[in-house]
Amino acid sequence: MIESHDYEIQIVSTGARSGVMESEEDRLPSLYVASPPEFGGPEAVWSPEHLFVASVAACLMTTFRAIAEISKLEIIEYTDEAVGHLQRGDDRLYSIDKIILRPKVVIGADEDLEKTRRLLRKAGETCLISRSVSSEIVLDAQVLVAHKVGR
């Protein structure tokens, strides 16, 4: 296991409220980013707020899938509809104070229901992104069995 690692990105401003983000070292594709429309940015562009919520949701998914694989739990489908709640505080500054994760996990066997719920909770507790932020993370998971949902 690694003890530490650096994740490097580069960002170049392309306008008053927009830019292009890259990671040359990791050879990732360029990503256009901007302030969200409610803060004067353009429509249909990934914002830091979206990326923040996405990083928490993606970390839960990848952590859960890794734990499920180690635990020999077959996952048929995993989806999530995450929401980050932006709040202006008494100090008049904004923060995303709460992120609600709503993963829906479809499994193959009834006998794996409790195991799946337990592994989801474990993933929520160990996800490194969730552990790195001060936002409240709410896990509102749904576990379904494939034969009961027509899959």
C-alpha positions, 0 to 999 in steps of 0.5 A: 500500500502507498503511504502518500501520493501527490495529485497534481493538476494545472489550471489556465484561466480562459476568462473572468470565471472560467478555465481549463483544468488538466493533469499532465502527469496523469495524462487526463483529458482537459476539463473546462470549468467555470463558476456556476450560473448562480455565481455569474458563470456560463450554463452547461459547464462543470463547476467547482461545486459540481466537482466537489459533490462528484468527488464525494459520490465517486469516492463512495462508489469506488471505495464500495466497489473495492470493498465489495470485490474483496468481500466477493459480493457481486454487484449487478448495478450501482447508481447514485444521485448525489446532491450538495447543499450550498448554504450561506453562513452567518459569516456571509460566506458560502459552503457546501454544508451537506452532501446527500448520497443516494446510491442504489445498489442492485445485487443478485441474492436476497441473502446478501442484503445485510452484507451489502448494507454493511459494506456500504456503511463501511465504504462511507466511513472509509472513503478518503474524500468524505474523511477529508471534508467538513461537510456533513455526508448523509448516506441514504442507500437503497439495496435491491435484489435483481429478481425483485426489480426485473433484472 
